[in-house]
Amino acid sequence: MNGEIKEYLQKNKDEAIQTLKSLISINSVQSDPVTTADGEVYPFGQGVEDAFSHLLKVAEDSGFDVCDVDHYGGHIEWKGVKPSEDGGTRPADETLGILAHLDTVPVGDGWEHGPFSGDIEDGYIWGRGSIDDKGPLTANFYAMKALKEAGYVPAKNIRLIIGLDEETNWIGMDHYFSKEPRPDFGYSPDADFPVLNGEKGIMSFKIAAKLGRTTVKGLELRKLSGGTAVNMVPAQARAVVNDPDLKVYDKIREMAEQYEMTTGHSLGIHRMGKSLEITAKGKSAHGSMPEQGINAISVLIGFLGQLNFINEDICGFFDFYNACIGMATDGSKIGCAMADEQSGALSMNAGLVDYDGKAVSVTCDVRYPVTHSSDEVYSLMMPAIDKYGLGVLKGEDRAPIYFDTDSPLIRTFMDCYSDSTGDTESRPLVIGGGTYARTCENVVAFGAMFPGDPQLEHQPNERFSLERFSQIMDIYADAIYRLTQPDFSI
């Protein structure tokens, strides 16, 4: 890039921080659909729509074309031109896509700053979405803005495509691409530097037990809950039990103390009228890296499995859970552990547990290696599930992606990263996380987290270093510049 572009990048940085602050201040956790007085439907809730409309307004005021596809998603576009055979120019016929998202995972507890504060302190901007993915999205928009203001003329169209339900079901992006063409190539700024050349397969499923009725009296499970999203390691879980013989509660307290001493995990025991509440605390982490957290559901069911409930189906489900899931995060206890050279080992996260008196279930998130398939995972798990007479409801299933490290796309991103940072040692990565790179051909994840930086996305006190925010604006501007040159080809 020339010096003039760098000058405009510097001029835009304060405005970029203020825009990011305003986006963080909007609670864009997906919620129930909203229908306006005019009959318009916001499918992902008012907060997501507020963040979306705010960003489109900022982009439109900056002179970009914007598009809202039925409130399911949209884009900010900059039309390119390319040289023509007569020495003039003609409209560009290729599109660089930059795929990012505005929705966030739920907030959770334990924040030092308000999760929607956008507070700036100690060199960081704090809040849910600051890293995942409002910060990288904002940096890409202002990289585009700086290039435009500097007079750069791209030889390819540039679309900053905005997703609104990336953290949940991706139906927004499916709907968007049913109305708009897919880009020819591009990147998603929703992972790590230097670049991802692969993403593991992602699948989710629910393992459930139907519960028969009981007529005898004794210890009953009244409530059981845990987790906020399948792709997060649950930090809390809760059960409420009841027994006509209140002396049983004293025994449960004693067992809880012994369990804490044996396992090192913490339980809370509290009377609730004639019932007893049992809670467990864990440590939240991204569901693609469950080994970095402590699963509160597993902690709680590990203890509940020691109790003698009158419902044999409940006891059977707890036996299954502890024997086949437990604290393992690699699928080994349920029989689906696997690995390959390209992407490493499978990971498994028990993200949600549900109980309604008629059935009890656990919903799991699995990230499997790029040379394997979801069918293999199911076939390996089913013997254990069948042994306990349980059922499986299949959910999300996203195939893995993988690019050769010598491809022009990967080489260009590696050059952008190494030229900016001086880091020539880091190599392309394959991760368990899932990005919008899966929605299009010739798209990979590029940034925005640097090697060695703390992984704060999906966790309390999510925050983004302002120094890093400035740095990624420069890197993304360079990437956009290189990828939209007339001679760039994938």
SULPE-V506801 format. One record per pair of residues at least 12 apart in sequence whose ideal C-beta (glycine too) atoms are under 7 Angstrom apart, sorted by the first residue. I is the first residue (numbers start at 1). J is the second residue. D is the distance in whole Angstrom. If there is no record, write none. Layout:
((I | J | D) (I | J | D))
This chain:
((1 | 477 | 6) (1 | 478 | 6) (1 | 481 | 5) (4 | 150 | 5) (5 | 146 | 6) (5 | 147 | 6) (5 | 150 | 4) (5 | 152 | 6) (5 | 477 | 6) (8 | 146 | 4) (8 | 149 | 5) (8 | 150 | 4) (9 | 146 | 4) (9 | 473 | 6) (9 | 474 | 6) (9 | 477 | 6) (12 | 142 | 5) (12 | 145 | 6) (12 | 146 | 5) (13 | 470 | 6) (13 | 473 | 7) (16 | 138 | 6) (16 | 139 | 7) (16 | 142 | 4) (16 | 473 | 7) (17 | 125 | 7) (17 | 466 | 7) (19 | 58 | 6) (19 | 138 | 6) (20 | 125 | 6) (20 | 134 | 6) (20 | 135 | 6) (20 | 138 | 4) (21 | 118 | 4) (21 | 125 | 6) (22 | 54 | 7) (23 | 51 | 6) (23 | 54 | 7) (23 | 55 | 7) (23 | 134 | 5) (23 | 138 | 7) (24 | 116 | 6) (24 | 118 | 4) (24 | 127 | 4) (24 | 129 | 6) (24 | 130 | 6) (24 | 134 | 6) (25 | 116 | 5) (25 | 118 | 5) (26 | 47 | 6) (26 | 50 | 5) (26 | 51 | 4) (26 | 54 | 7) (27 | 47 | 4) (27 | 116 | 5) (28 | 47 | 5) (28 | 48 | 5) (28 | 51 | 4) (28 | 102 | 5) (28 | 103 | 5) (28 | 104 | 6) (28 | 129 | 7) (29 | 47 | 7) (29 | 104 | 6) (29 | 106 | 5) (29 | 107 | 7) (30 | 44 | 5) (30 | 45 | 6) (30 | 48 | 6) (30 | 103 | 5) (30 | 165 | 6) (30 | 167 | 7) (30 | 168 | 5) (31 | 45 | 3) (31 | 47 | 6) (32 | 45 | 6) (33 | 45 | 7) (34 | 46 | 5) (40 | 71 | 7) (41 | 71 | 7) (42 | 71 | 5) (43 | 71 | 6) (43 | 72 | 6) (44 | 103 | 7) (44 | 164 | 5) (44 | 165 | 5) (44 | 172 | 7) (48 | 102 | 7) (48 | 103 | 5) (48 | 164 | 5) (49 | 71 | 6) (51 | 102 | 5) (52 | 74 | 7) (52 | 102 | 6) (52 | 162 | 7) (52 | 164 | 6) (55 | 102 | 7) (55 | 162 | 7) (56 | 68 | 6) (56 | 74 | 6) (59 | 76 | 4) (59 | 141 | 7) (62 | 145 | 6) (64 | 76 | 5) (64 | 77 | 6) (64 | 78 | 6) (65 | 77 | 4) (69 | 175 | 7) (69 | 176 | 5) (69 | 179 | 5) (69 | 180 | 6) (70 | 175 | 7) (72 | 164 | 7) (72 | 172 | 4) (72 | 175 | 4) (72 | 176 | 6) (73 | 162 | 6) (73 | 163 | 5) (73 | 164 | 5) (73 | 172 | 5) (73 | 173 | 6) (73 | 175 | 7) (73 | 176 | 4) (74 | 162 | 5) (75 | 159 | 5) (75 | 160 | 6) (75 | 161 | 5) (75 | 162 | 6) (76 | 141 | 6) (76 | 160 | 4) (77 | 157 | 7) (77 | 158 | 7) (77 | 159 | 5) (78 | 144 | 6) (78 | 148 | 6) (78 | 154 | 7) (78 | 158 | 4) (79 | 91 | 7) (79 | 92 | 7) (79 | 157 | 6) (80 | 92 | 4) (80 | 154 | 4) (80 | 155 | 6) (80 | 156 | 5) (80 | 157 | 5) (80 | 158 | 7) (80 | 484 | 6) (81 | 153 | 6) (81 | 155 | 7) (82 | 155 | 4) (82 | 486 | 6) (83 | 486 | 6) (92 | 155 | 6) (92 | 156 | 5) (92 | 157 | 5) (94 | 156 | 5) (94 | 157 | 7) (94 | 184 | 5) (95 | 156 | 6) (95 | 157 | 4) (95 | 159 | 6) (95 | 183 | 4) (95 | 184 | 5) (96 | 156 | 5) (96 | 157 | 7) (96 | 158 | 5) (96 | 183 | 6) (96 | 185 | 7) (96 | 186 | 5) (96 | 480 | 7) (96 | 483 | 5) (96 | 484 | 6) (97 | 159 | 5) (97 | 161 | 6) (97 | 183 | 3) (97 | 186 | 3) (97 | 440 | 6) (97 | 443 | 6) (98 | 140 | 5) (98 | 159 | 7) (98 | 160 | 5) (98 | 161 | 7) (98 | 186 | 6) (98 | 187 | 6) (98 | 189 | 7) (99 | 161 | 5) (99 | 163 | 7) (99 | 186 | 7) (99 | 188 | 4) (99 | 436 | 4) (99 | 439 | 7) (99 | 443 | 7) (100 | 133 | 5) (100 | 136 | 6) (100 | 137 | 4) (100 | 140 | 6) (100 | 160 | 7) (100 | 162 | 7) (100 | 163 | 7) (100 | 188 | 7) (100 | 189 | 6) (100 | 190 | 6) (101 | 133 | 5) (101 | 162 | 7) (101 | 163 | 4) (101 | 164 | 7) (101 | 166 | 4) (101 | 436 | 7) (102 | 134 | 6) (102 | 137 | 7) (102 | 162 | 6) (102 | 164 | 6) (103 | 164 | 5) (103 | 165 | 6) (103 | 166 | 6) (103 | 167 | 5) (104 | 128 | 5) (104 | 129 | 4) (104 | 132 | 7) (104 | 167 | 6) (105 | 167 | 5) (105 | 229 | 6) (105 | 232 | 6) (105 | 458 | 5) (106 | 228 | 4) (106 | 229 | 6) (107 | 128 | 6) (108 | 228 | 7) (108 | 235 | 6) (108 | 284 | 6) (108 | 460 | 6) (109 | 460 | 7) (110 | 460 | 4) (111 | 460 | 5) (111 | 461 | 6) (112 | 461 | 6) (113 | 126 | 4) (115 | 127 | 6) (115 | 128 | 4) (116 | 128 | 7) (123 | 465 | 6) (123 | 466 | 6) (123 | 467 | 6) (124 | 463 | 4) (124 | 464 | 6) (124 | 465 | 6) (124 | 466 | 7) (125 | 463 | 6) (125 | 464 | 5) (125 | 466 | 6) (126 | 463 | 4) (127 | 462 | 7) (128 | 462 | 6) (130 | 462 | 6) (130 | 463 | 6) (130 | 464 | 4) (131 | 449 | 7) (131 | 456 | 6) (131 | 457 | 5) (131 | 462 | 6) (131 | 464 | 5) (132 | 190 | 7) (132 | 457 | 4) (132 | 458 | 7) (133 | 190 | 5) (135 | 448 | 7) (135 | 464 | 4) (135 | 469 | 6) (136 | 189 | 4) (136 | 190 | 6) (136 | 447 | 6) (136 | 448 | 4) (136 | 472 | 7) (137 | 189 | 7) (139 | 448 | 7) (139 | 469 | 6) (139 | 472 | 5) (139 | 473 | 5) (139 | 476 | 6) (140 | 160 | 6) (140 | 189 | 6) (140 | 476 | 5) (141 | 160 | 6) (142 | 473 | 6) (143 | 473 | 5) (143 | 476 | 4) (143 | 477 | 4) (143 | 480 | 6) (144 | 158 | 6) (144 | 160 | 7) (144 | 480 | 6) (146 | 477 | 6) (147 | 477 | 6) (147 | 480 | 6) (147 | 481 | 7) (152 | 481 | 7) (154 | 484 | 4) (155 | 484 | 6) (155 | 485 | 6) (155 | 486 | 4) (156 | 484 | 4) (158 | 480 | 6) (158 | 484 | 6) (159 | 183 | 6) (163 | 436 | 6) (166 | 436 | 6) (173 | 436 | 6) (173 | 439 | 5) (177 | 439 | 7) (182 | 440 | 5) (183 | 440 | 6) (184 | 442 | 7) (185 | 409 | 6) (185 | 442 | 4) (185 | 443 | 7) (185 | 490 | 5) (186 | 440 | 7) (186 | 443 | 5) (187 | 413 | 7) (187 | 443 | 6) (187 | 444 | 6) (187 | 445 | 7) (187 | 446 | 4) (188 | 435 | 4) (188 | 436 | 5) (188 | 437 | 5) (188 | 443 | 6) (188 | 445 | 5) (189 | 446 | 6) (189 | 447 | 5) (189 | 448 | 5) (189 | 476 | 7) (190 | 435 | 4) (190 | 436 | 7) (190 | 445 | 6) (191 | 431 | 6) (191 | 433 | 6) (191 | 435 | 5) (191 | 445 | 4) (192 | 429 | 6) (192 | 431 | 7) (192 | 447 | 7) (192 | 449 | 5) (193 | 417 | 5) (193 | 447 | 5) (193 | 449 | 7) (193 | 450 | 5) (193 | 451 | 7) (194 | 413 | 7) (194 | 414 | 5) (194 | 417 | 4) (194 | 426 | 5) (194 | 428 | 6) (195 | 410 | 6) (195 | 413 | 4) (195 | 414 | 6) (195 | 417 | 7) (195 | 428 | 5) (195 | 444 | 6) (195 | 446 | 5) (196 | 428 | 7) (196 | 429 | 5) (196 | 430 | 7) (196 | 431 | 6) (196 | 444 | 6) (196 | 445 | 4) (197 | 402 | 7) (197 | 403 | 4) (197 | 405 | 6) (197 | 410 | 5) (197 | 428 | 4) (197 | 430 | 7) (197 | 444 | 6) (198 | 342 | 6) (198 | 343 | 6) (198 | 370 | 5) (198 | 400 | 7) (198 | 401 | 6) (198 | 402 | 4) (198 | 403 | 7) (198 | 430 | 4) (199 | 400 | 6) (199 | 401 | 5) (199 | 430 | 7) (199 | 431 | 6) (199 | 433 | 7) (199 | 434 | 6) (199 | 435 | 7) (199 | 437 | 7) (199 | 438 | 7) (199 | 445 | 7) (200 | 343 | 5) (200 | 367 | 4) (200 | 368 | 6) (200 | 369 | 6) (200 | 370 | 6) (200 | 400 | 5) (200 | 430 | 7) (200 | 431 | 7) (200 | 432 | 5) (201 | 367 | 7) (201 | 368 | 5) (201 | 374 | 6) (201 | 398 | 6) (201 | 399 | 6) (201 | 400 | 4) (202 | 367 | 6) (202 | 396 | 6) (202 | 398 | 4) (202 | 434 | 5) (203 | 366 | 5) (203 | 368 | 7) (203 | 374 | 5) (203 | 377 | 6) (203 | 396 | 6) (203 | 397 | 5) (204 | 230 | 5) (204 | 363 | 6) (204 | 364 | 7) (204 | 365 | 5) (204 | 395 | 4) (204 | 396 | 4) (205 | 364 | 6) (205 | 392 | 6) (205 | 393 | 6) (205 | 394 | 5) (205 | 395 | 5) (206 | 361 | 5) (206 | 363 | 5) (206 | 393 | 4) (206 | 395 | 7) (207 | 361 | 6) (207 | 362 | 5) (207 | 364 | 7) (207 | 385 | 6) (207 | 390 | 5) (207 | 392 | 6) (208 | 359 | 5) (208 | 360 | 7) (208 | 361 | 4) (208 | 390 | 6) (208 | 391 | 5) (208 | 393 | 7) (209 | 313 | 6) (209 | 316 | 7) (209 | 317 | 4) (209 | 359 | 6) (209 | 360 | 5) (209 | 390 | 5) (210 | 359 | 5) (211 | 311 | 6) (211 | 313 | 5) (211 | 314 | 6) (211 | 358 | 6) (211 | 359 | 6) (211 | 360 | 7) (212 | 313 | 5) (214 | 310 | 5) (214 | 311 | 5) (216 | 310 | 5) (217 | 244 | 6) (218 | 243 | 6) (218 | 310 | 4) (219 | 241 | 6) (219 | 243 | 5) (219 | 248 | 6) (219 | 307 | 6) (219 | 308 | 6) (219 | 309 | 5) (219 | 310 | 6) (220 | 241 | 7) (220 | 242 | 5) (220 | 309 | 7) (220 | 310 | 6) (221 | 239 | 7) (221 | 241 | 6) (221 | 309 | 6) (221 | 311 | 7) (221 | 314 | 5) (221 | 355 | 7) (222 | 240 | 4) (222 | 241 | 6) (222 | 242 | 5) (222 | 275 | 6) (223 | 238 | 7) (223 | 239 | 6) (223 | 240 | 4) (223 | 355 | 7) (224 | 239 | 5) (224 | 353 | 6) (224 | 355 | 4) (224 | 360 | 7) (225 | 237 | 7) (225 | 238 | 5) (225 | 353 | 7) (225 | 354 | 7) (226 | 238 | 7) (226 | 296 | 6) (226 | 297 | 4) (226 | 300 | 6) (226 | 352 | 7) (226 | 353 | 5) (227 | 297 | 6) (227 | 351 | 5) (227 | 352 | 4) (227 | 353 | 6) (229 | 351 | 6) (230 | 287 | 7) (230 | 351 | 4) (230 | 352 | 6) (230 | 363 | 5) (230 | 365 | 5) (231 | 287 | 4) (231 | 351 | 6) (231 | 365 | 5) (232 | 284 | 6) (232 | 286 | 7) (232 | 287 | 5) (232 | 351 | 6) (232 | 458 | 5) (233 | 282 | 7) (233 | 284 | 6) (233 | 285 | 4) (233 | 287 | 6) (233 | 290 | 5) (233 | 293 | 3) (233 | 295 | 6) (233 | 349 | 6) (234 | 282 | 6) (234 | 295 | 6) (234 | 296 | 5) (234 | 297 | 5) (234 | 351 | 6) (235 | 281 | 7) (235 | 282 | 5) (235 | 283 | 6) (235 | 284 | 4) (235 | 296 | 6) (236 | 279 | 7) (236 | 281 | 6) (236 | 296 | 5) (237 | 280 | 5) (237 | 296 | 4) (237 | 297 | 5) (237 | 299 | 7) (237 | 300 | 4) (237 | 353 | 7) (238 | 277 | 7) (238 | 279 | 5) (239 | 278 | 5) (239 | 300 | 6) (239 | 304 | 6) (240 | 272 | 6) (240 | 275 | 5) (240 | 277 | 5) (241 | 275 | 7) (241 | 276 | 5) (241 | 278 | 7) (242 | 274 | 6) (242 | 275 | 4) (249 | 276 | 5) (252 | 269 | 7) (252 | 276 | 6) (252 | 307 | 7) (253 | 269 | 5) (255 | 306 | 6) (256 | 269 | 5) (256 | 303 | 7) (259 | 303 | 5) (263 | 302 | 7) (265 | 280 | 7) (265 | 299 | 4) (266 | 281 | 5) (267 | 279 | 7) (267 | 280 | 6) (267 | 303 | 6) (278 | 300 | 7) (280 | 296 | 5) (280 | 299 | 4) (280 | 300 | 4) (281 | 296 | 6) (282 | 294 | 4) (282 | 295 | 5) (282 | 296 | 3) (282 | 299 | 6) (284 | 458 | 7) (284 | 459 | 5) (284 | 460 | 7) (285 | 459 | 7) (286 | 433 | 7) (286 | 455 | 7) (286 | 457 | 6) (286 | 458 | 5) (287 | 349 | 4) (287 | 351 | 6) (287 | 365 | 4) (288 | 347 | 6) (288 | 367 | 5) (288 | 431 | 7) (288 | 432 | 4) (288 | 433 | 4) (289 | 347 | 7) (289 | 432 | 7) (290 | 329 | 4) (290 | 347 | 6) (290 | 348 | 7) (290 | 349 | 4) (291 | 329 | 5) (295 | 327 | 7) (295 | 350 | 6) (297 | 350 | 5) (297 | 353 | 5) (298 | 325 | 7) (298 | 326 | 6) (298 | 327 | 5) (298 | 350 | 6) (301 | 318 | 6) (301 | 321 | 5) (301 | 322 | 6) (302 | 322 | 6) (302 | 326 | 7) (304 | 318 | 5) (305 | 318 | 4) (305 | 319 | 6) (305 | 322 | 5) (314 | 360 | 6) (316 | 388 | 6) (317 | 360 | 5) (320 | 388 | 4) (320 | 390 | 6) (321 | 362 | 6) (324 | 384 | 5) (325 | 350 | 5) (325 | 362 | 7) (329 | 347 | 6) (329 | 348 | 6) (329 | 349 | 7) (330 | 345 | 6) (330 | 346 | 6) (330 | 347 | 6) (330 | 348 | 7) (331 | 346 | 5) (331 | 348 | 4) (331 | 366 | 7) (334 | 381 | 5) (334 | 384 | 5) (335 | 380 | 5) (335 | 381 | 6) (335 | 383 | 6) (335 | 384 | 5) (336 | 377 | 5) (336 | 380 | 4) (336 | 381 | 5) (338 | 368 | 7) (338 | 369 | 6) (338 | 372 | 6) (339 | 369 | 6) (340 | 369 | 4) (340 | 370 | 7) (340 | 371 | 4) (340 | 372 | 7) (342 | 370 | 5) (342 | 371 | 6) (342 | 402 | 6) (342 | 430 | 6) (343 | 369 | 5) (343 | 370 | 5) (343 | 430 | 4) (344 | 369 | 7) (346 | 366 | 7) (346 | 367 | 7) (346 | 368 | 5) (346 | 369 | 6) (347 | 367 | 5) (347 | 432 | 5) (348 | 364 | 6) (348 | 366 | 5) (349 | 364 | 7) (349 | 365 | 5) (350 | 362 | 5) (350 | 364 | 5) (351 | 363 | 6) (351 | 364 | 7) (351 | 365 | 5) (367 | 432 | 3) (370 | 400 | 4) (370 | 402 | 5) (370 | 430 | 6) (374 | 397 | 5) (398 | 434 | 6) (398 | 438 | 5) (401 | 437 | 6) (401 | 438 | 6) (403 | 444 | 6) (405 | 428 | 5) (408 | 489 | 7) (408 | 490 | 6) (409 | 442 | 7) (409 | 444 | 6) (409 | 490 | 5) (410 | 428 | 6) (410 | 444 | 7) (412 | 482 | 6) (412 | 483 | 7) (413 | 446 | 5) (413 | 479 | 7) (414 | 428 | 7) (416 | 475 | 6) (416 | 478 | 5) (416 | 479 | 5) (416 | 482 | 6) (417 | 475 | 6) (420 | 471 | 7) (420 | 474 | 6) (420 | 475 | 5) (420 | 478 | 7) (426 | 451 | 5) (442 | 490 | 5) (446 | 479 | 7) (447 | 472 | 6) (447 | 475 | 7) (448 | 472 | 5) (450 | 468 | 7))
